[in-house]
């Protein structure tokens, strides 16, 4: 069903709002997917904080004009599904990658983050989640303290400090 001018303006305004707040964008060719597959993908997208929408390329091009995704305008060809990561930068990439494994008809065509086109979906999909990044940071911050503790223990063992404690416990007075 064709959209009238006011409906198109609403779609463009909605996409512009999402694009201005999104961390990354993946546009994928979806021709050949069944309704059940698209429904499953939409459900997973809602759970992972990905805004998923199928719109005409001209409307998407108008929506991303003036945002950091303006760089994709020349690449919008064919029937495309647009996935914007709203919570985590790699969420859209992981979603498309996961569904593309199970269905060869879903082909990622355009990947963008930070105002640049990325050459590969794998770069975006491999970004850690927020929890993974925080865990890596905590491990990095704790490493110097644990290295210091190991060094102190090694010095104590080398000087025989560990043996005297063990001998003192073994020999009752």
Secondary structure, DSSP 8 states (H G I E B T S, - for coil): ----HHHHHHHHHHHHHHHHH-SEEEEEE-TT--HHHHHHHHHHHHHHTEEEEE--HHHHHHHHTTSGGGGGGGG--SSEEEEEESSSTTHHHHHHHHHHHH-TT-EEEEEEETTEE-S-HHHHHTS--HHHHHHHHHHHHHHHHHHHHHHHHHHHHHTTHHHHHHHHHHS--
